Amino acid sequence: MVAPTLEGVLRPTQPRSGPVLACVSVCTALVVGFVASINLAVPQLAASSLRPTSSNLLWIVDAYVVVFACLVIPAGAAGDKLGRKGVLMAGLGIFAFGAVVSAVAPNVAIMLIGRAVTGLGAACVLPNCVGILLHATAPDRRPHALAIWAAASGIGGVVGNVGGGAVLSAGSWRALFVAVALIAVCCLAWAVRSAPRSARHERTLDLPGTLLFVAAVVALLIGIIEGPEQGWGSTVVLAAFACAILLSLCWVRVELRVPHPMLDPRLFRSPALSSASLGMTITFFGSFGLFYVNASLLQYGRGFSVLQAGLGIIPLTVPMLVGTRYVPGLIRRFGIPATLTAAFVLTSAGLLGLSYASTMAYPVYAAGLLVIGLGIMLAAPCLTASIASALPVERAGIAGGLQSATRELGSALGVAVVGTILTAGFTRHLPADLSRHTPLPRTVKEALTLAPGDHTAVTEAFTHGANTALRAAALVVLLAGALVVAGARRAHRTAPR
């Protein structure tokens, strides 16, 4: 069966799509931006009364993203079954509650619970934003609407940096969570007024598949995050990777047998869908790996204040703000494979350039951010449209969930992998007296507590680690991007004429 084109995905249920597009774009920017804003708070969290270790810091960032990524497809399916507007509103309420829990957290454990609850809320928000938007938009306007929505998801990260920087400069990390909760409540009120209701589809929810998928992703991230601290050959890390493989195989087996799978693995036989899903994962791997490094690099390496660090990422947004509306036309003229080739080459080149510009004048560093922004500007709308048009009409929630899951899984992996390489590079370049200390300091705060007189050497060690992490991210984006382009070319060759 031939998958429907993007123009034929769904019929609109209400004519005025402008207010709906504005509402879902703001909701999207909120849940995506929260991933980025917490990165700015890492130095404050490291010095806080929570006393987190380096792996604790990675989990504080990633707990939200892991739950977000793992539950976003089931939440999309829940929206198809129970009603997308209702699930969206419930998600915004859960999101606000989780942020409040994090704001009052007395220790790391409560913080992680709050982050996980917030991730559950975000998982309910994002895919149902897509489903609501598709239903509310006329077929001929959907490419334009999806391009704007994709830009909102990309710009959300930068909005999170700027807004988070403003809040953190005026208050503590707890104020950041309070502000996020208040914004979520405002978005809830907006959704009540603006979001249309859509038809429900009778589908059973796949609980076994969901639990196996969550467990597999968590096991994978445990292995990546705990590797530097526990040792890559340790029992914990090897067991985590083994469990991730075993659980993934079990998940595939279950999904192939249940009547209504959370995500049917057979869908990925489509070269268009599989390559677009990988492409979305890689795009957000690079961008959120950058966000994790950039926030601390600007503060530690350049001495920026938290607000300056938030504003320092703005060059990344310029292409997305100015050029996104032209991307559908570029795709029609040059095709998806050529557009994606340019996107991944630019993103990889920008990450590599930043690794050499970290100690140069800020305008040079900003030029690298601008190049990355061009890559994301080309990739996000192209990949969003490819995924939306590859799934059948009745599975709009799953389409939104898959787009969101690949984005958030890429974000989680970007933070985990880049953060792990950063920590390894930092500890390797520490001054000799600190490198002999037991236990080895793994954060700038720990190192400066032990040796306050070695400030310059410690920050240089951090910069070395950050540069190594950026180069690794550039290589991953380039190599995986080549696979995505190859899949897109294959899909183009096999598409019906």
KOLFIMAR-8643 format. One line per 5 residues: number of its first residue (from 1); their letters; for each residue x, y, z of N, C-alpha, C. Coordinates in pm, whole numbers. Atoms other than C-alpha are relative to their C-alpha. Last residue first. Example, Ala and Ser with C-alpha at 12.3 -4.5 7.8 and 13.67 -1.06 7.14 Angstrom:
2
2 = SA = -82 -119 -6 1367 -106 714 -77 109 73; 89 -119 0 1230 -450 780 90 120 0
END
This chain:
497
497 = RPATR = -4 -121 85 615 810 -1021 -140 43 -39; 82 9 122 604 563 -732 -1 132 -74; 131 -64 -14 897 605 -487 -78 -12 -131; 107 100 -6 1176 345 -525 -140 62 10; -5 89 116 1448 585 -645 -120 -95 -4
492 = HARRA = 32 -78 119 1352 858 -396 -4 -88 -123; 143 -26 -4 1347 611 -106 -45 76 -125; 68 126 30 1694 491 -204 -151 19 -3; -19 25 144 1821 847 -217 -71 -129 -41; 88 -93 71 1670 917 127 11 -19 -152
487 = GAVVL = 138 49 -11 1835 604 267 -98 89 -75; 8 123 81 2175 712 133 -141 -58 5; 9 -43 140 2117 1061 276 -10 -121 -92; 133 -59 21 2043 915 620 -18 40 -146; 97 111 4 2350 692 608 -141 52 -28
482 = AGALL = -22 68 128 2570 992 517 -97 -118 -15; 68 -76 103 2414 1182 809 17 -62 -138; 141 42 -3 2527 903 1041 -81 76 -104; 11 139 41 2886 962 932 -145 -48 -1; -40 18 139 2872 1342 940 -21 -143 -47
477 = VVLAA = 99 -63 88 2669 1373 1261 35 -24 -146; 122 81 -5 2892 1123 1444 -105 56 -96; -25 124 72 3209 1303 1330 -125 -87 -5; -9 -32 142 3080 1644 1439 19 -126 -83; 137 -23 48 2975 1502 1777 -1 31 -149
472 = ARLAT = 65 131 6 3326 1363 1830 -143 14 -53; -54 68 118 3474 1701 1741 -61 -139 -16; 56 -61 120 3241 1875 1987 51 -68 -126; 140 42 11 3333 1631 2266 -65 57 -126; 1 140 41 3706 1684 2208 -143 -49 -21
467 = NAGHT = -42 3 141 3659 2061 2221 -1 -143 -53; 111 -48 83 3460 2031 2545 35 -5 -148; 103 102 3 3730 1819 2708 -117 38 -88; -52 114 78 4003 2063 2612 -106 -109 -12; 5 -41 141 3789 2353 2740 52 -111 -90
462 = FAETV = 140 9 42 3737 2173 3073 -12 35 -148; 31 143 11 4112 2119 3108 -144 -19 -46; -61 47 125 4166 2489 3032 -26 -149 -22; 87 -44 109 3914 2573 3305 58 -38 -135; 124 78 -3 4108 2358 3552 -93 41 -114
457 = ATHDG = -27 135 49 4446 2504 3457 -127 -84 -5; -30 -6 144 4319 2860 3492 22 -139 -57; 118 -35 77 4152 2796 3829 27 -2 -150; -24 51 136 4448 2612 3980 -115 34 -94; -103 -79 66 4454 2817 4303 27 -42 -143
452 = PALTL = 51 -130 43 4119 2680 4417 104 86 -72; -118 -82 35 4261 2324 4421 -47 136 -50; -124 65 -44 4023 2076 4589 123 88 -24; 10 17 -145 3713 2296 4563 129 -60 55; -36 -128 -61 3823 2401 4215 -14 -3 151
447 = AEKVT = -142 -28 20 3828 2040 4098 42 129 69; -78 91 -84 3488 1954 4247 149 32 -9; 23 -36 -140 3327 2265 4092 83 -88 93; -81 -118 -27 3486 2198 3752 -14 40 147; 64 -125 38 3334 1851 3754 94 116 34
442 = RPLPT = 58 14 134 3486 1503 3752 -80 122 -43; 105 -100 21 3727 1520 4046 -51 -5 -144; -37 -99 100 3916 1188 4077 -112 102 -18; 44 27 137 3836 1007 4400 35 115 -95; 101 107 -7 4117 986 4488 -112 43 95
437 = HRSLD = 91 0 -115 4353 1264 4376 -101 -115 -9; -39 106 -93 4634 1182 4135 -94 -11 119; 20 129 66 4475 1378 3847 41 -118 89; 141 38 -4 4444 1677 4081 -24 -137 -63; 38 23 -140 4818 1700 4151 -146 -40 13
432 = APLHR = -52 126 -55 4902 1644 3783 -46 -26 143; -138 -12 -50 4679 1923 3650 42 -128 74; -15 -67 -130 4359 1798 3481 147 13 38; -84 -120 12 4377 1712 3109 13 77 133; -129 34 61 4252 1350 3130 94 120 -4
427 = TFGAT = -83 68 -100 3977 1444 3377 138 -33 -56; -30 -91 -112 3834 1701 3135 93 -67 101; -104 -93 43 3857 1472 2833 42 95 110; -123 76 21 3666 1194 3009 115 91 -42; -54 36 -131 3404 1439 3139 132 -75 -13
422 = LITGV = -46 -122 -67 3352 1591 2793 65 -33 134; -130 -32 63 3331 1247 2631 60 125 65; -96 103 -38 3057 1149 2877 138 29 -56; -36 -22 -140 2869 1477 2835 103 -100 49; -86 -119 -4 2880 1442 2455 44 28 144
417 = VAVGL = -127 29 69 2748 1086 2473 96 118 10; -73 110 -65 2481 1146 2738 137 -22 -63; -45 -41 -133 2366 1491 2621 86 -108 63; -96 -109 16 2352 1383 2257 57 46 132; -128 58 39 2190 1051 2346 106 107 -18
412 = ASGLE = -53 75 -114 1914 1229 2534 136 -61 -31; -42 -96 -103 1863 1485 2257 63 -72 118; -123 -63 46 1858 1214 1989 54 99 102; -103 103 -13 1602 1022 2192 134 53 -47; -40 5 -140 1408 1346 2224 102 -110 27
407 = RTASQ = -65 -124 -44 1402 1414 1852 52 -14 142; -132 -4 62 1335 1053 1756 75 126 40; -88 100 -61 1054 1033 2009 139 5 -58; -42 -48 -132 896 1362 1897 98 -97 64; -83 -120 18 881 1265 1531 58 46 134
402 = LGGAI = -127 45 56 759 918 1626 93 117 -25; -80 66 -102 494 1060 1857 135 -43 -52; -54 -103 -88 367 1301 1594 88 -59 107; -95 -77 81 334 1015 1345 64 110 84; -124 78 5 176 799 1617 105 73 -82
397 = GAREV = -62 -7 -132 -80 1072 1682 130 -77 5; -63 -133 -14 -148 1105 1309 68 14 134; -107 11 -97 -212 730 1284 76 132 15; 52 22 -135 -554 726 1121 108 -4 106; 83 -108 -54 -424 890 805 -36 -20 146
392 = PLASA = 138 -15 46 -144 648 724 -81 100 81; 91 83 -79 227 707 795 -145 26 -42; -31 142 18 501 825 555 -96 -92 75; 61 50 123 372 1181 505 19 -150 -19; 145 -23 -1 433 1294 864 -67 -63 -122
387 = ISATL = 62 92 -95 780 1133 873 -152 14 -4; -20 138 46 897 1303 553 -68 -99 94; 94 29 108 744 1639 651 11 -144 -47; 135 -2 -57 932 1643 983 -104 -36 -106; 20 127 -69 1256 1537 812 -139 -9 61
382 = CPAAL = -8 108 99 1250 1827 564 -34 -134 65; 125 4 77 1133 2080 824 -5 -116 -100; 120 23 -80 1416 1981 1065 -129 1 -81; 32 138 -36 1707 1936 823 -138 -14 63; 30 84 116 1737 2267 638 -52 -137 40
377 = MIGLG = 107 -63 78 1709 2497 940 -40 -86 -119; 125 37 -67 1920 2255 1146 -119 58 -76; 21 143 14 2207 2290 897 -132 -44 61; 38 26 140 2174 2667 874 -29 -148 -22; 138 -42 17 2176 2690 1254 -51 -21 -142
372 = IVLLG = 83 108 -56 2498 2490 1264 -148 32 -16; -9 111 95 2657 2747 1030 -84 -119 48; 82 -36 116 2536 3033 1250 -3 -113 -102; 139 20 -38 2681 2867 1559 -95 28 -116; 22 144 -7 3019 2845 1388 -143 -33 39
367 = AAYVP = 8 46 138 2998 3215 1297 -23 -151 -6; 137 -23 46 2920 3293 1663 -18 -47 -144; 83 105 -61 3251 3134 1766 -144 12 -49; -39 122 71 3434 3364 1522 -83 -117 51; 59 -1 134 3238 3662 1658 37 -124 -83
362 = YAMTS = 137 51 5 3333 3549 2015 -61 7 -141; 94 -108 -26 3706 3595 1964 -143 -50 -21; -14 -116 89 3896 3267 1968 -101 107 40; -86 -98 -66 3924 3020 2259 22 125 -86; 41 -16 -139 3631 2798 2161 84 103 75
357 = AYSLG = 27 -141 -27 3693 2858 1790 -31 27 147; -124 -76 18 3865 2525 1720 -18 148 34; -102 63 -83 3587 2307 1863 135 72 -13; 10 -47 -138 3333 2551 1720 111 -57 87; -52 -136 -9 3454 2479 1367 -4 54 142
352 = LLGAS = -146 8 8 3399 2107 1412 62 139 13; -48 58 -126 3044 2165 1530 152 -9 1; 16 -99 -107 2979 2402 1237 49 -53 134; -105 -103 15 3126 2162 982 -9 104 111; -128 59 -38 2908 1879 1111 113 102 -7
347 = TLVFA = 2 25 -144 2593 2090 1097 133 -55 49; -7 -128 -72 2677 2226 750 4 -22 152; -135 -54 21 2755 1881 606 16 131 78; -93 71 -87 2440 1741 767 144 46 -18; 30 -18 -142 2208 2004 620 105 -67 88
342 = ATLTA = -45 -133 -43 2370 2019 275 -20 17 150; -146 -1 12 2328 1644 232 56 133 48; -56 63 -120 1974 1669 369 152 -7 -6; 24 -89 -115 1873 1920 102 62 -58 126; -94 -113 10 2036 1713 -173 -15 94 119
337 = PIGFR = -139 43 -22 1855 1395 -62 100 116 -4; -33 30 -139 1516 1573 -19 145 -44 17; 28 133 -47 1494 1727 -366 47 -22 143; -122 81 0 1658 2031 -525 -23 -144 47; -93 -29 110 1362 2242 -635 117 -99 -6
332 = RILGP = 63 25 130 1079 2101 -426 99 18 -115; 21 145 13 1304 2078 -120 -62 -33 -135; -129 62 30 1424 2435 -169 -14 -151 -19; -34 -31 139 1062 2554 -189 133 -60 -41; 84 81 90 975 2373 135 28 25 -148
327 = VYRTG = -46 138 10 1286 2535 296 -92 -87 -86; -47 29 135 1198 2896 218 36 -147 -21; 112 -5 93 980 2947 526 41 -31 -143; 83 121 -3 1263 2825 747 -110 2 -105; 0 84 119 1505 3098 635 -95 -117 -2
322 = VLMPV = 4 -68 129 1475 3397 865 -28 -95 -116; 99 -107 1 1390 3257 1207 -20 59 -138; 132 60 -19 1570 2927 1155 -110 105 -1; 48 68 121 1875 3099 1003 -141 -58 15; 23 -94 111 1898 3345 1296 -45 -72 -127
317 = TLPII = 141 -13 36 1846 3089 1572 -23 81 -126; 54 126 49 2206 2967 1601 -142 15 -52; -30 16 143 2328 3325 1629 -52 -130 -60; 97 -60 92 2131 3343 1960 38 -14 -148; 43 102 96 2353 3097 2151 -90 58 -109
312 = GLGAQ = -108 37 91 2545 3370 2332 -39 -102 -105; 5 -85 120 2227 3514 2481 103 -43 -104; 127 22 67 2202 3224 2724 -13 81 -127; -7 133 62 2574 3239 2801 -131 -32 -72; -81 -11 122 2546 3615 2858 11 -134 -72
307 = LVSFG = 82 -68 100 2260 3550 3101 77 16 -131; 100 95 47 2462 3288 3292 -91 63 -105; 103 20 -101 2757 3526 3310 -103 -97 -56; 130 -63 20 3034 3467 3060 -87 -19 124; 37 -85 -113 3381 3380 3188 -130 73 -18
302 = RGYQL = -6 -141 39 3498 3256 2849 -36 94 115; -111 -32 91 3589 2897 2930 16 147 -31; -131 35 -54 3376 2840 3241 114 51 -89; -13 -49 -138 3058 3026 3146 139 -28 56; 2 -147 -2 3079 2993 2767 19 55 141
297 = LSANV = -122 -50 66 3189 2630 2791 4 152 1; -111 -2 -95 2919 2550 3049 128 55 -62; 38 -76 -119 2628 2651 2828 115 11 99; -8 -144 20 2796 2537 2506 -26 78 128; -138 -48 -8 2863 2178 2610 4 151 2
292 = YFLGF = -58 43 -127 2503 2079 2691 142 54 17; 57 -79 -109 2360 2292 2409 63 -38 135; -57 -135 1 2600 2133 2159 -53 82 117; -136 19 -47 2493 1782 2255 73 132 7; 8 0 -146 2144 1921 2216 130 -45 65
287 = SGFFT = 40 -130 -55 2207 2028 1854 -3 -2 153; -99 -106 15 2415 1730 1744 -40 129 70; -123 43 -68 2192 1458 1884 103 111 -6; 14 -45 -139 1893 1664 1768 112 -55 89; 8 -146 -6 1995 1635 1404 -6 49 144
282 = ITMGL = -134 -55 14 2105 1273 1450 -1 153 8; -80 35 -117 1770 1157 1585 137 67 -6; 48 -83 -110 1580 1346 1316 81 -26 127; -44 -138 22 1797 1187 1048 -45 93 110; -142 -8 -36 1748 839 1191 49 143 -15
277 = SASSL = -7 18 -146 1371 890 1176 144 8 49; 44 -125 -63 1392 1034 823 6 -10 152; -106 -100 15 1604 739 706 -39 132 64; -118 37 -80 1363 484 854 110 104 -12; 26 -15 -142 1052 659 722 124 -30 84
272 = APSRF = 29 -141 -30 1173 712 365 -18 20 149; -124 -79 -5 1339 371 343 -23 146 37; 6 -114 93 1008 203 438 129 80 9; -39 54 131 1094 -125 609 -4 109 -106; -133 -46 38 1081 89 920 56 -72 -121
267 = LRPDL = 8 -131 65 707 40 944 135 46 -54; 10 20 145 772 -328 1014 -13 132 -76; -134 -3 61 892 -231 1363 -3 -16 -152; -23 123 75 528 -149 1454 138 5 -66; -68 -41 123 532 128 1713 38 -128 -74
262 = MPHPV = -35 -139 -25 304 99 2017 65 59 -125; -129 -33 -62 173 -221 1866 17 150 23; -16 -145 16 -200 -282 1806 130 44 67; 86 -51 108 -257 -653 1741 15 150 -25; 121 -60 -55 49 -765 1945 -85 58 -113
257 = RLEVR = 107 95 -33 288 -1010 1779 -129 65 49; 41 75 119 547 -801 1593 -120 -91 26; 68 -91 92 561 -552 1880 -47 -71 -126; 134 -32 -51 642 -828 2129 -78 84 -100; 81 124 1 934 -964 1926 -143 27 45
252 = VWCLS = 34 29 139 1073 -615 1859 -91 -123 -8; 96 -101 45 1054 -531 2230 -44 -27 -142; 131 37 -57 1224 -857 2326 -108 97 -46; 46 118 75 1510 -776 2089 -137 -46 49; 37 -46 135 1540 -428 2239 -52 -115 -84
247 = LLIAC = 132 -62 -9 1532 -574 2591 -48 51 -136; 99 104 -25 1822 -806 2508 -142 58 4; 13 83 120 2032 -530 2353 -110 -103 17; 56 -84 106 1969 -282 2635 -22 -81 -127; 144 -11 -23 2024 -555 2896 -66 83 -110
242 = AFAAL = 59 131 32 2366 -633 2748 -151 3 17; 2 14 146 2455 -262 2750 -61 -133 -43; 96 -97 55 2351 -227 3115 -9 -12 -152; 134 54 -21 2530 -548 3216 -106 93 -59; 18 110 95 2852 -420 3058 -139 -61 13
237 = VVTSG = 9 -54 136 2817 -91 3246 -23 -110 -102; 121 -83 16 2738 -240 3586 -18 45 -144; 117 88 8 2998 -518 3560 -127 80 -26; 61 39 -128 3275 -271 3487 -124 -86 -22; 1 145 -13 3462 -275 3155 -65 -48 129
232 = WGQEP = 71 58 113 3373 83 3064 -3 -152 5; -96 72 83 3467 204 3413 -74 -74 -110; -10 139 -45 3223 303 3689 110 -76 -73; -16 7 -145 3266 682 3654 21 -143 49; -121 -68 -49 3335 710 3280 22 -18 150
227 = GEIIG = -127 52 50 3084 438 3184 123 70 54; -80 53 -111 2797 551 3410 136 -51 -44; -24 -102 -102 2642 781 3149 91 -51 111; -75 -114 52 2671 550 2847 40 97 111; -133 40 45 2574 227 3022 85 118 -46
222 = ILLAV = -78 34 -119 2288 388 3210 142 -39 -40; -53 -125 -56 2175 546 2881 76 -23 130; -103 -55 89 2140 206 2713 64 125 60; -119 84 -12 1956 58 3011 114 51 -87; -64 -32 -128 1714 352 3015 126 -82 19
217 = VAAVF = -66 -131 12 1645 308 2643 71 37 131; -114 10 92 1578 -66 2677 75 132 -9; -110 71 -67 1359 -24 2987 123 -8 -88; -55 -86 -105 1141 240 2821 122 -66 64; -69 -109 68 1094 25 2509 67 94 101
212 = LLTGP = -126 53 54 1012 -283 2717 81 110 -69; -91 28 -111 754 -90 2922 135 -53 -50; -46 -126 -59 590 56 2611 103 -24 110; -95 -62 91 571 -277 2432 58 129 55; -126 77 1 411 -441 2735 106 61 -91
207 = LDLTR = -77 -16 -123 157 -152 2774 130 -83 0; -97 110 -7 38 -138 2412 89 17 123; -133 -52 -28 -273 81 2429 95 -116 31; -49 37 -132 -582 -65 2263 141 54 17; -124 79 2 -718 131 1970 36 -36 144
202 = EHRAS = 2 110 -96 -1061 279 1903 125 -87 -19; -13 127 71 -989 603 1722 11 -110 103; -76 103 -70 -1109 938 1857 2 -128 -84; 64 131 -14 -1215 1231 1640 91 -97 73; -7 84 119 -1057 1570 1704 -64 -135 29
197 = RPASR = 11 142 -29 -1121 1854 1949 2 -79 -130; 126 67 36 -994 2197 1858 1 -146 46; -18 130 62 -713 2374 2051 -135 -64 -33; -37 1 142 -767 2746 2107 0 -137 -66; 74 -91 87 -949 2811 2435 24 -26 -148
192 = VAWAL = 142 18 -26 -838 2516 2649 -84 84 -97; 44 120 71 -497 2530 2483 -149 -25 20; 6 -32 143 -447 2891 2600 -54 -120 -80; 117 -87 20 -535 2803 2961 -18 34 -148; 119 82 -23 -288 2513 2950 -127 82 -23
187 = CCVAI = 21 77 123 -21 2737 2797 -124 -88 11; 51 -94 100 -61 2976 3092 -28 -71 -133; 139 -29 -38 -22 2684 3335 -63 97 -100; 80 116 37 292 2573 3149 -148 21 34; 22 -7 145 436 2924 3174 -87 -116 -46
182 = LAVAV = 95 -107 27 385 2920 3552 -30 11 -150; 132 45 -44 555 2580 3587 -107 106 -32; 47 98 98 853 2697 3378 -141 -48 36; 39 -74 120 893 3004 3600 -57 -93 -106; 124 -71 -30 890 2788 3914 -49 74 -124
177 = FLARW = 108 98 1 1151 2555 3764 -135 65 30; 20 47 137 1382 2845 3679 -117 -98 -6; 86 -98 67 1333 3000 4023 -28 -42 -144; 137 28 -41 1476 2682 4177 -98 96 -67; 53 105 86 1792 2729 3969 -142 -37 40
172 = SGASL = -70 127 -10 1844 3055 4155 -56 -100 -99; 33 84 -115 1741 3411 4077 82 -128 -1; 76 -77 -98 1795 3706 3844 -31 -80 126; -81 -116 -38 2073 3555 3635 -69 83 107; -110 42 -88 1894 3220 3639 87 117 44
167 = VAGGG = 54 39 -131 1573 3373 3502 113 -34 97; 58 -118 -65 1746 3558 3217 -50 -34 141; -108 -89 -44 1964 3262 3129 -51 122 73; -61 59 -119 1664 3031 3122 113 86 53; 91 -18 -113 1486 3266 2885 56 -57 128
162 = VNGVV = 11 -143 -29 1786 3286 2653 -90 24 121; -128 -55 -43 1876 2917 2666 -13 146 41; -31 53 -133 1518 2794 2657 130 54 54; 86 -75 -92 1443 3025 2364 25 -46 143; -66 -130 -19 1745 2868 2193 -83 89 93
157 = GGIGS = -125 19 -73 1613 2517 2240 69 131 30; 29 21 -142 1266 2625 2140 124 -19 84; -21 -126 -71 1403 2762 1814 -25 -17 149; -143 -34 3 1436 2408 1681 31 126 79; -70 101 -78 1091 2295 1796 150 27 1
152 = AAAWI = 26 -26 -142 942 2623 1676 72 -101 87; -86 -112 -41 1114 2576 1338 -20 31 147; -135 54 -11 949 2235 1307 98 109 44; -4 80 -123 612 2398 1381 139 -59 22; -2 -94 -113 678 2662 1114 9 -76 132
147 = ALAHP = -131 -66 1 773 2393 860 12 98 116; -97 92 -59 469 2187 962 140 61 1; 24 7 -144 240 2484 897 101 -91 69; -39 -129 -61 394 2553 554 -15 -7 152; -147 -13 7 375 2186 448 51 128 67
142 = RRDPA = -72 83 -96 18 2169 589 152 7 -13; -78 -83 -93 -126 2469 404 87 -83 92; -98 -78 75 -251 2283 94 87 87 89; -108 78 62 -410 2015 312 105 84 -70; 40 46 133 -606 2264 527 116 -70 -68
137 = TAHLL = -62 -70 112 -484 2285 887 -46 -59 -132; 52 -137 8 -678 2202 1205 46 75 -125; 145 -2 13 -641 1824 1187 -53 140 -25; 36 63 127 -267 1842 1119 -151 3 -23; -33 -90 109 -216 2092 1402 -40 -58 -136
132 = IGVCN = 96 -111 1 -403 1880 1655 25 93 -118; 130 52 43 -198 1572 1566 -105 110 -9; -6 31 144 130 1765 1583 -136 -48 -49; -9 -128 72 48 1922 1922 0 -25 -151; 137 -44 18 -62 1575 2033 -8 141 -57
127 = PLVCA = 62 67 115 288 1446 1973 -142 47 -26; -60 -20 132 445 1720 2191 -71 -75 -113; 20 -127 71 220 1752 2495 42 -9 -146; 142 -15 36 178 1401 2638 -24 124 -86; 33 107 94 553 1335 2628 -145 7 -43
122 = AGLGT = -48 -42 132 612 1676 2791 -34 -104 -106; 87 -105 52 393 1572 3084 40 45 -139; 128 63 33 583 1246 3129 -97 104 -57; -18 68 128 911 1440 3112 -126 -72 -46; 7 -105 103 787 1668 3390 17 -60 -138
117 = VARGI = 142 -37 12 720 1360 3603 -17 108 -108; 69 108 70 1074 1235 3532 -148 32 -20; -39 -6 141 1229 1571 3625 -72 -108 -82; 65 -115 63 1032 1581 3949 32 9 -148; 143 32 9 1143 1229 4039 -75 114 -69
112 = LMIAV = 16 93 111 1504 1320 3953 -147 -41 -17; -21 -73 125 1491 1626 4180 -25 -92 -120; 126 -71 25 1344 1414 4457 10 82 -128; 106 98 28 1642 1175 4433 -133 68 -31; -5 44 140 1898 1457 4401 -115 -94 -33
107 = NPAVA = -112 89 32 1801 1619 4731 -10 -46 -144; -105 -15 -101 1577 1885 4887 123 -84 -29; -75 122 -30 1359 1925 4573 109 24 104; -9 12 -146 1130 2231 4597 86 -119 42; -33 -130 -61 1171 2346 4236 21 -11 150
102 = SVVAG = -143 -28 16 1185 1989 4107 41 128 71; -72 99 -81 840 1914 4252 150 23 -9; 11 -44 -139 708 2240 4102 73 -96 93; -92 -114 -18 841 2144 3759 -4 52 143; -137 51 -9 669 1806 3787 102 110 20
97 = FAFIG = -17 65 -130 335 1974 3862 143 -52 18; -10 -104 -102 366 2208 3561 23 -60 138; -126 -71 21 439 1919 3325 21 105 108; -104 87 -57 151 1715 3467 136 68 -9; 17 1 -145 -86 2005 3394 105 -84 70
92 = LGAML = -45 -130 -50 55 2055 3044 -16 9 152; -146 -7 5 20 1683 2975 53 131 54; -51 79 -113 -342 1674 3091 152 8 6; 25 -78 -121 -419 1958 2849 49 -74 125; -87 -119 0 -250 1776 2559 -19 80 129
87 = VGKRG = -133 47 -38 -423 1448 2650 99 116 2; 0 40 -140 -762 1619 2646 136 -44 48; 8 -120 -82 -694 1797 2317 5 -35 149; -129 -69 -6 -572 1479 2150 -4 124 88; 24 -139 39 -875 1265 2230 126 83 20
82 = LKDGA = 75 -70 -104 -873 932 2414 -38 143 -39; 108 78 -61 -767 690 2140 -91 85 89; 86 55 104 -554 904 1907 -123 -68 60; 75 -112 57 -422 1100 2206 -92 -46 -111; 106 -34 -96 -327 775 2379 -84 116 -51
77 = AGAPI = 105 100 17 -137 672 2064 -116 26 96; 65 -30 127 58 998 2081 -113 -97 -29; 85 -116 -26 125 934 2450 -70 47 -127; 125 41 -66 247 585 2362 -93 117 29; 80 77 96 489 746 2112 -126 -55 65
72 = VLCAF = 65 -91 93 607 1017 2356 -81 -74 -106; 146 3 -12 668 776 2641 -71 84 -106; 56 135 -10 1030 677 2584 -152 -2 -6; -23 79 121 1157 1011 2453 -71 -134 4; 58 -69 116 1002 1225 2728 10 -90 -124
67 = VVVYA = 144 28 -14 1099 975 2999 -76 61 -117; 20 144 14 1460 988 2873 -149 -35 9; -3 34 141 1455 1365 2817 -25 -149 -21; 112 -61 72 1342 1451 3169 -6 -52 -144; 119 67 -53 1586 1210 3332 -125 50 -72
62 = DVIWL = 55 103 87 1860 1339 3095 -126 -68 53; 32 -48 134 1953 1673 3252 -81 -103 -77; 93 -112 -22 1932 1554 3613 -42 59 -135; 134 56 -20 2088 1225 3497 -103 109 26; 48 50 128 2390 1407 3351 -142 -57 14
57 = LNSST = 32 -115 84 2429 1604 3674 -54 -44 -136; 127 -57 -47 2407 1287 3883 -42 117 -88; 105 83 59 2682 1135 3664 -138 45 47; 6 -27 144 2910 1430 3748 -107 -85 -67; -122 44 66 2821 1399 4118 -12 32 -149
52 = PRLSS = 4 109 98 2541 1608 4269 139 -37 -50; -131 65 8 2578 1806 4591 2 -116 -100; 29 137 44 2206 1892 4628 127 -85 -6; 9 86 -117 2312 2196 4833 -37 -143 -36; 115 -14 -89 2413 2364 4510 6 -95 118
47 = AALQP = -43 -68 -123 2754 2408 4343 -111 7 104; -122 65 -48 2691 2151 4067 46 59 132; 37 127 -62 2333 2279 4033 122 -71 59; 68 -29 -127 2458 2633 3972 -38 -128 73; -97 -51 -97 2709 2511 3707 -62 33 136
42 = VALNI = -93 104 -46 2440 2292 3545 105 54 96; 0 8 -145 2177 2569 3533 100 -100 55; -57 -123 -55 2253 2662 3175 12 -6 151; -145 5 21 2193 2300 3075 69 124 56; -61 66 -115 1849 2317 3237 151 -10 -16
37 = SAVFG = -18 -94 -110 1745 2576 2980 69 -65 120; -117 -87 15 1810 2345 2685 24 85 123; -120 84 11 1577 2060 2776 125 87 -3; -34 41 -136 1316 2312 2895 122 -93 0; -90 -97 -61 1324 2467 2548 43 -38 140
32 = VVLAT = -134 17 58 1177 2153 2395 100 93 67; -52 131 -42 878 2148 2632 136 -29 -59; -13 16 -145 817 2523 2605 65 -133 36; -119 -72 -42 888 2560 2232 24 -14 150; -117 75 46 632 2288 2163 128 67 45
27 = CVSVC = -8 120 -86 366 2459 2374 122 -83 -36; -47 -45 -131 444 2788 2195 13 -119 96; -140 -39 14 416 2621 1853 59 45 134; -81 122 -5 95 2442 1955 148 32 -16; 9 68 -130 -69 2773 2046 91 -121 6
22 = ALVPG = -70 -79 -101 49 2971 1744 4 -72 134; -143 8 29 -54 2696 1502 80 77 104; -42 134 -40 -396 2674 1667 151 -16 -21; -10 6 -147 -443 3051 1645 46 -137 50; -103 -89 -52 -356 3040 1272 13 -2 151
17 = SRPQT = -113 77 -53 -560 2729 1184 106 90 62; -98 -98 -47 -894 2902 1140 115 -72 67; -66 -78 102 -1093 2663 922 111 90 49; 42 -138 -24 -1177 2388 1170 82 89 -90; 125 -1 -74 -1182 2012 1126 -41 141 40
12 = PRLVG = 9 -92 -112 -920 1995 854 -136 -8 68; 88 -111 35 -896 1679 646 -14 94 119; 125 -11 -75 -594 1460 710 -85 116 -54; -3 68 -129 -278 1325 546 -135 5 71; 121 78 -19 -347 1408 185 -9 -65 135
7 = ELTPA = 119 -81 26 -107 1698 136 -128 -77 27; 23 -92 -112 168 1502 312 -128 80 -20; -88 -116 2 133 1224 59 -34 91 116; 57 -124 51 -38 903 154 103 111 -2; 29 -95 -108 164 585 195 -55 128 -57
2 = VM = -79 -122 11 135 340 -96 -39 96 111; 85 -120 0 0 0 0 88 124 0
END
